[in-house]
């Protein structure tokens, strides 16, 4: 009798472990284009999650032994196979030693690489062929673009950046970068990575740079010099990379995000008070349409398009005395549906007005063989 109880106990244990394993990997087994990654938590206790739009989630931090994740936007490889993020290992004694983690999202396998101790990471982007990461690092307070090879972990300086560099955004083909200065109203310029040319695009750029996926346009937020309270507002602007005049929306607007077919730019528009909306603008005709009305009394953080341009994921936050409650929402491109993803993010004492790179959900790109 005791033997049968023992066998039954073992069977229940095996079944429980199997169910846990299925629960962990079900996200990776769903359709890649239905998955997004995001950060959640408070400073020093941030975690990274992979979530399907069906609502199932996987905490990548816990799976790979990461105690906390740095507030730097995770980066998907262009083929959707890998996702990279920065974290602190649970076994690490040095609290300031951060590591680059590259996760194979198909097989849920990870590689961890140490970054130079004297360097601070600002931004990272995958190379087109997914064999290496392009890192914007400040080493001994000297900024530059570095290349880290996936697999070997070999890292080397590609070229230095100006000492006052602010935001850096790569062109889709990774041959050019758009850069701003670290002053609030600084110049925006485009330069080749070989240093053969540099062109000024705008004199007073706030930031939030966005290349169109076809590489033909660059969108950004610009300083509004038309009103007395202009320092508290910005306008969405864009310009053809080949040249021409800068075009801007008339209303206050921010956070440009291109549709994946490069035909429209999504943005957050707002008026005085708390009335706001998610809109779309055609860069060729300047035609504008409203996707959804949103309440900006809390904060609407940046957003991202699904690979098929069917859904726009965005984050809304409410302020409380000791915490901010944030939710991911999904709105369809035709604006007919707008629903929460039912995933609440709790953030203690963080400034959500500088949320770019911290809260933006990032969709997993569609694999090459499914495009």
QUIURTA-V578045 format. One record per pair of residues at least 24 apart in sequence whose ideal C-beta (glycine too) atoms are under 6 Angstrom apart, sorted by the first residue. I is the first residue (numbers start at 0). GAP is how many residues later the second one is. If there is no record, write none. Layout:
# QUIURTA-V578045
[[I GAP] [I GAP]]
This chain:
# QUIURTA-V578045
[[23 34] [25 30] [26 25] [26 29] [26 31] [27 80] [31 48] [31 332] [31 335] [32 274] [32 275] [32 333] [34 329] [35 277] [35 325] [35 327] [36 37] [36 46] [36 325] [37 323] [39 305] [41 305] [41 306] [43 24] [45 25] [47 37] [54 287] [63 46] [64 25] [69 28] [70 287] [72 284] [72 287] [73 288] [74 49] [74 51] [75 286] [75 288] [75 289] [76 49] [76 53] [77 48] [77 287] [78 51] [78 288] [78 289] [79 284] [79 285] [79 287] [80 25] [83 49] [85 35] [101 48] [112 40] [122 45] [124 45] [126 47] [127 46] [135 32] [166 40] [166 42] [168 40] [168 42] [170 40] [170 44] [171 41] [171 43] [172 42] [177 31] [177 40] [179 25] [179 27] [184 38] [187 32] [200 38] [201 44] [205 28] [207 47] [207 148] [209 46] [209 48] [211 46] [211 50] [212 45] [212 47] [212 49] [213 48] [215 25] [216 66] [218 37] [218 46] [220 33] [235 31] [237 45] [254 47] [256 46] [258 46] [258 50] [259 45] [259 49] [265 46] [267 32] [269 26] [290 40] [290 44] [291 39] [291 43] [291 46] [298 53] [300 54] [300 58] [301 54] [301 58] [303 57] [303 58] [303 59] [305 57] [306 58] [306 59] [308 24] [312 48] [314 44] [316 35] [322 25] [327 33]]
